[in-house]
Amino acid sequence: MTTFRVFISLIVVMAALAITAYAEPFAELPDGAKLDLGAVCPICDMKLESSLLGPAAVVFKDGKVQGFDAAGDMFRWYLEPKKYNFDPVNIKDMYVTEYGAKTFMDAKAALYVTGSDLQQGMGSELAPFSTREAAEKFKSEHNGADVVEFGKVTLNDLKMKKKMLKMKH
């Protein structure tokens, strides 16, 4: 009977490992919510895990999490609630990945460098920073136009490439 129990235990452990190996990767957000990195960005259809700049996320009051492949796409979505069919009143938290740090931070507390030479597939990209000093340094090194707070980011700061098509996987 002991050999049988060891055999069954081994099968259970192997099954658990197999399930874990195929599970989509998740990132924990500062509020404890989970961002599915295997999901696709609703703006460009890129998988969040393939983001070069680090993903961004919106957490709704009902617990739903909407991910984006970068801060720029989050703003493209956020600044057009009617187009993307959501009510900003239902947003609980918003997070961006700090440029160069690969850590999530409160999107509303971040400073954003606009108009720099930083580009993604969609066009102009924002570079989020937690300190003005880091943002100003990036701005000067990457030909940035301005350093702005969350509420000052506009769609004009996120000019999209002409004839932009959703990316193919």
C-alpha positions in Angstrom: 0.0 0.0 0.0 2.9 2.4 0.7 4.2 2.1 -2.9 0.7 2.9 -4.2 0.5 6.1 -2.0 3.9 7.2 -3.2 2.8 6.6 -6.8 -0.4 8.6 -6.4 1.4 11.4 -4.6 3.9 11.6 -7.4 1.1 11.8 -10.0 -0.6 14.6 -8.0 2.7 16.6 -7.8 3.4 16.1 -11.5 -0.2 17.2 -12.4 0.2 20.3 -10.2 3.5 21.2 -11.9 2.0 20.7 -15.3 -0.9 23.0 -14.6 1.4 25.6 -13.1 3.7 25.4 -16.2 0.8 26.2 -18.5 -0.9 28.8 -16.4 -0.8 32.4 -17.7 1.7 34.7 -16.0 0.2 37.2 -13.6 1.7 40.4 -12.1 0.6 41.6 -8.7 -0.5 45.2 -8.6 0.2 47.5 -5.6 -3.4 47.1 -4.4 -3.2 43.3 -4.5 -5.2 42.9 -7.7 -3.7 40.5 -10.4 -2.9 41.6 -13.9 -3.0 38.8 -16.5 0.1 39.3 -18.6 -1.2 36.8 -21.1 -4.1 39.1 -22.0 -4.0 41.4 -25.0 -4.1 45.2 -25.0 -7.5 46.5 -26.1 -5.8 49.2 -28.1 -3.2 47.4 -30.1 -3.8 43.7 -29.5 -0.3 43.0 -28.2 0.1 40.6 -25.4 0.9 42.4 -22.2 3.8 40.1 -21.4 5.6 41.3 -24.6 5.6 44.9 -23.6 9.1 46.5 -23.9 8.2 49.4 -21.6 6.1 47.5 -19.0 2.4 47.2 -18.8 -0.2 49.5 -17.4 -3.4 48.5 -15.6 -6.8 49.9 -14.6 -8.6 48.3 -11.6 -12.3 48.8 -11.4 -14.3 49.0 -8.2 -15.9 45.6 -9.0 -12.4 44.0 -9.1 -12.1 43.7 -12.8 -8.6 44.5 -14.2 -8.0 45.9 -17.6 -4.4 45.7 -18.8 -2.5 47.7 -21.5 0.9 47.0 -23.1 2.2 50.5 -22.0 1.1 53.8 -20.4 0.4 55.4 -23.8 -2.3 52.8 -24.7 -3.8 53.2 -21.2 -4.2 56.9 -21.8 -5.5 56.4 -25.4 -8.3 54.3 -23.7 -8.8 56.4 -20.6 -9.2 59.7 -22.5 -12.0 58.3 -24.6 -14.4 56.5 -22.3 -17.4 56.7 -24.7 -15.4 55.1 -27.5 -14.3 52.3 -25.2 -17.6 52.0 -23.4 -16.6 52.5 -19.7 -17.5 54.9 -17.0 -14.4 56.6 -15.3 -16.4 56.8 -12.1 -16.1 53.0 -11.8 -12.3 53.1 -11.8 -10.7 52.3 -8.4 -6.9 52.5 -9.2 -4.6 53.0 -12.2 -1.0 51.8 -12.5 1.8 52.3 -14.9 5.3 50.8 -15.0 8.0 53.3 -14.1 10.3 53.7 -17.0 13.6 51.8 -16.4 12.5 50.4 -13.1 9.9 47.8 -14.2 7.9 48.4 -11.1 4.2 49.4 -10.9 3.3 52.8 -9.5 0.1 54.9 -9.1 -0.6 56.4 -12.5 -2.1 59.5 -11.0 1.1 60.2 -8.9 3.5 59.7 -11.9 5.1 62.3 -14.0 5.1 61.7 -17.8 7.6 62.8 -20.4 5.8 63.6 -23.6 7.1 64.0 -27.1 10.3 62.1 -26.7 12.0 59.8 -29.1 10.5 56.9 -27.3 8.2 55.1 -29.7 6.1 51.9 -29.7 4.1 50.2 -32.4 1.3 52.7 -31.9 3.4 55.8 -32.2 4.5 58.3 -29.5 4.8 56.8 -26.1 4.9 58.3 -22.6 7.7 57.6 -20.2 6.3 57.5 -16.6 8.6 58.5 -13.6 8.1 58.8 -9.9 10.4 61.8 -9.5 10.7 65.1 -11.4 14.5 64.7 -11.4 14.4 61.4 -13.3 11.7 62.7 -15.7 13.7 65.9 -16.4 16.9 63.8 -17.0 15.0 61.5 -19.5 13.4 64.5 -21.2 16.8 66.1 -21.9 18.5 62.8 -23.0 15.6 61.8 -25.3 14.4 65.1 -26.8 11.3 65.2 -24.8 8.7 68.0 -25.2 7.5 68.3 -21.6 7.1 66.7 -18.2 3.4 66.6 -17.2 1.2 65.3 -14.4 -1.5 62.7 -15.0 -4.3 65.2 -15.6 -2.3 67.1 -18.2 -1.7 64.2 -20.6 -3.8 64.7 -23.8 -4.5 62.6 -26.9 -2.3 65.1 -28.8 0.6 63.8 -26.7 -0.1 60.3 -28.1 0.0 60.9 -31.8 -0.7 57.6 -33.5 1.2 56.5 -36.7 -0.7 57.1 -39.9 -2.5 54.1 -41.2 -1.9 52.4 -37.9 -3.3 48.9 -37.9 -3.8 46.6 -34.9 -0.8 44.5 -34.5 -0.8 40.8 -35.5 0.3 38.1 -33.0 
